[in-house]
Amino acid sequence: MTDTRSSHRPEAPEVKFTRLDLKQVSAEGRFAGYACLFGEEDLAGDVVERGAFAESLAKRGPRGIKMLFQHDPAEPIGVWERLREEPQGLWAEGRLMREVARAREVLSLMREGALDGLSIGFKTIEGRRDPKAGVRRLLKIDLWEISVVTFPMQPGARIQAVKAHPFENGIPTEREFERWLKREAGLTRNQARLMISQGFRALARKLEARGDADDEARLVALIEAAAAQIRQASTR
């Protein structure tokens, strides 16, 4: 985490990282993990409390939070597609942009397990020092960015799921595609079947025959956009 505090004098930023256990990363550059763990004291003596990100996430949304490399504002490398608070921590799902040279390098390093950290960049809005425990509890955070980084500060955090490409191992069966839509796109069974009825698998077969990876990437983006529309429609 990089914590920028309000002060009359500039302070050196704090840096706090979460390690990712990257057993695999999809060829698309999709990955997921906890960017921050709640209730766990990090090596700098800070504890982020559940609910700290709620206001910031509601205000900015995933696309309002930048994905950077090593907290460098000149090095955007992808987009965050889902960010949500879970009981364990801040869950993040993102996609590296393969059109960006640095993102391709990051993808290669991540797939080999050589780069496995996440770090948040933020401003503390509300926090308090616990004199007995000797820790600072962060109650409200203005989240600006989440970076892919090298070194961890919360070693206990581990990635829980790697967001797989639905056509990574060839054209899936309808049952496999349905499972992917429920697991990765967050659809219900009926919503997933609606997606299947829209002919995405047939389109995938045509693209596979062409062997165009860029077309395949566009198809995945189209599927995810359609899934998002279905989810939104169900909440109206």
N, C-alpha and C positions, 0 to 999 in steps of 0.2 A: 504494500500500500504506500502511496505517496500522500502525505498529509500536509496540506498547505494551510496554515493558520493565519487568521487576521491578527495583525500586529503593526505597531508603528515602525518596528525594525524588522527587516527581512530575516527569516529563519531558514536554516538548511532544511530541506524537505526530509521527512521520514520515509523510509522505504520498507514495505512489508509484502512478502510474497507467499503464495500458496503453491505447493508442488503438485504437479499433475503426474499420475502414473499412466503414461501413455503406452499401453500395450500395442495399440495400433491407431493410426489416423487414416481416415479415408483418403483416397486419391484426390477427391474433390477438395480436401483441406478442411473438412468438417470435424469439429471436436467439441467436447463438452466437459465441464468440470466445475468445481467450486472455486470461485474467485476469492471467497472469504468464508471463514468458519465462525459461526456464532458461539459465544460463551467460552472460547478457547483462548487462553492467554498466549500471545505470541512472544517471540524472543525479545521484543522491545518493551514488554510489560503492558500491552494494550489488549483490551477485550472488546470486541464489537458485539453489541446486543442485538437480538432479533428485533426486526422492525426498523433498524437504523437506515435502511435504504428505501423504505416504502414510499416516502414522499418524493424522493429524487427520481425513482423509477416511474412513478405515476406522471411526473412532470416531463421527463425527457423521453421515456420509452427506450427500447433497445437501440434504435438507430441514432438516438441522441447521445449515446455513450460511445466514444471512439475506441477502436481497437488499434493499439499502437505497438511498436517494437521497442522494448526497453525504455518506455516512458518518453520517447522522443516524438514531439509533435510533428516533426518533419518526416516521420516514418509510419504513416498509416498503412496497415497491411491486410485489413479485412473489415468485416462487419459483424456485429453481434446481432443474432437473429432472435434470441430469446434470453431474457434475464428475469429471474424471479426469486423471491425469498422463499426458502424451504426451511423446515425446522432445523436443519443442520447448518445451513449457510446460504450465501448468495450463489445460486446456480446459474451458469452461463453456457450458452450454446452459440458457437460462432463459426464463421467460414472465412478462411484465408482467400484472398483474391489472387488467383494464379497469374493474372495479367501483370501483377506487380513483381518486379524482380526480387525484392527483399522477401516478399511473401513466399515465393518459390523456395528460397533458401531456408526460411523458417520451416516450411512444410517438410523439406528433406531432413532437417535436423530433428524435428518432432517425430517423424516416422522412425528414426533411428534411436529415439530416446535420449538424444543429446541435448535437447531443449525441452524442459518440462515444467516451467513455472508460469503462474499467473500473478499479477500484481495490480492493485487498484490505485488509481489516482483520484484524490478527493479533498474536500475541505470539511473540517469538523464544524458542524453547526451547534451541536450540543453534546457535552461530555462532562464527566465528573471523575475526580480522583478518589479512589477508595484508600484511605490512609491505613486501614488495618491490613488489607490484602496487598497494598503497595502497587495496585494496578490502576490504569486509567480506563474507565468504561465509556465507550463511544455510543451515544444514544441516538444521534441523528447525524447523517452524513450526506453531503452533497457530492454525488458520484459524477466524475467527469470522464474518466476513461478506465479501461482495463487493458493492461499490456501483457504480451507474451514476454517472459523474462527468463533469466538464467538461474538465479539462486532462490531457494525457498526460505520463508520465515515461519510458516506453519507446517512443519513436516508431517503432521497427522492427516492432512487433507489429501484425498485421493480421488481421481476421476472415477465417476460411477458409470459412465456410459460414453461410448464413442459413437458419434452420429454417423451412421453408415450410409453410403450411397445406395439407393434402392436397386440400381442396376449394376452394382459393382461386380457381381459374380454372374453376369448374364441376365437374361430376362426372367424375372421371378414368376412363379405360379401365382394364380389369383390369391391363394391362401397366404403365400409368402408376402405378396404385395399388401394384402389386408393387414397382416401383422406389422409390417413396416409402417403403414399409415397410422395405425393405432399407437405404436411404440414411439416413433420418431416425430410424426406430425401431430400427435395428440388428438386424433379423431376417435369418435365412438365407432362401434361396429357398423351401424347404419350409415354414418357419414363416410366411412371407408368404402363401403359397398357402392355408395353414390359416386365416389371418385373413380372406382374401378369401372363403373358403367359409362364413364365419360371417355373411355377409349385411350387412356394414357399408355396402357401396355401395348396396344397395337401401334401407336406412334413410336414407342420405344423400339419395337422390332424393326421399323423402317430406318430409324437412326442408327441402330446397331449394324444394319446391313451396309450403311454408308461409311461406318467406322470413323465418324467425326466426333472427337472428344468434346469440342466446343458445342456442337449441337446437343450432345448428351448433357452437358452442364446446363444448357438453357432449358432442357426438358425438366431437369431436377428443380430448377428455379421456378418453372411454370407449375409443377406439381405442388411445390411448397406454397406458392401464391394462391393457388386454387384451394388448398387445404385451409389456409388462413381465412379466405373468404367464407368457406363453409363454417368454420368455427365462429366467425363474427356473426353470420346470419343466424346461427342457433341461439345467440344471446340476445337477439332483438325481440 
